Amino acid sequence: MADYIFRHSQSSPSDTILYVDFCGVKELHTKYTKELQEGQQCMKLSSFTGVWTKILRTGVTDPETSIQYVVRVRKSRAKGFAKCNLCELLKLRIRATANRTKREARIRKLRRHISSVGDDREALARIQRMCITRRNHCGFFIDAADSAKFAVPTTTSTAKLLSQLWRVKQKLTCVQKFDHCKSLYIFRTLPQVPTGGNLTATILLRLLDSGEFRHCSDLWINVDGAGDNINYTLYYVLVHILLCAKKSGWPLKRIHLLRMRVGHTHNDLDATFALLSKHVYGKHSRGDSRKNILSFSGFKKVEYML
């Protein structure tokens, strides 16, 4: 356990504290059983958990320097995505019922729900393919790279002498096109534009002004925002865009909004965020070192990987 802690942790620059990236007791116990040599007695999971808890309470000693370190589990950067309410409700009812008939009926209902989600993803894949093969159809994903997907430096805490200054908002909103290269555009939060529907509308107008979608008659947009973002602010902007396109002689006739069900919104853009986070920060649970993106060479390496 001490070897695992020293391999998968970072030390505090000022205190004797090790912040360990913990994968979970069960996974750690599985690794422990695989590394046992022949003839060694395997520790049960309950006893293993007790030893791990004791180490977290007492700390570990570095065999090379004989320094005693306090061990703390580092909180995960990525908290994951919200789960579907219907999926969790059906799974709970399946586990809670003892009636075989009711359990099978709820299992069938859950399978139908998962199948309908699969149909939505299949339809989205067909739309992406259509945008690639037909010139008059274009589309893109748009979503914000918040701290739950890709952690960026923030200014949540500042020095006292800087407390009266305007804080820089470190938030990235990305657009990924439906094309062969899956082109990615990154937009920083603008200081004069509020986040939400206003920022989404500003990015959409910026893309149209650059001439990216002037040749298409149908524009497909996969959005993942709050209800007021889509149902109020953005609708007026889309109507304004269609009227301006008609006045300017563009072929744009229709704008299609695509939204997946809550809890099943993971798409290609979210996978891009995960890939970017992997290249920038590494996988601490597997012992990867942090990438140096503060240097030009490190930044170019990360950019090349993407």
Secondary structure, 3 states (H helix, E strand, C coil): CHHHHHHCEEECCCCCEEEECCCCHHHHHHHHHHCCCCCCCCCCHHHHHHHHHHHHHHCEECCCCCCEEEEEECCCCCCCCCCCHHHHHHHHHHHHCCCHHHHHHHHHHHHHHHHHHHHHHHHHHHHHHHHHHCCCEEEEEEEEECCCCCCCCCCCCCCHHHCCCCCCCCCEEEEEECCCCCCEEEEECCCCCCCCHHHHHHHHHHHHHCCCCCCCCEEEEEECCCHHHHHHHHHHHHHHHHHHHHHHCCCCCEEEEECCCCCCCCCHHHHHHHHHHHHHHCCHHHCCCCCCCCCHHHHHHHHHHC
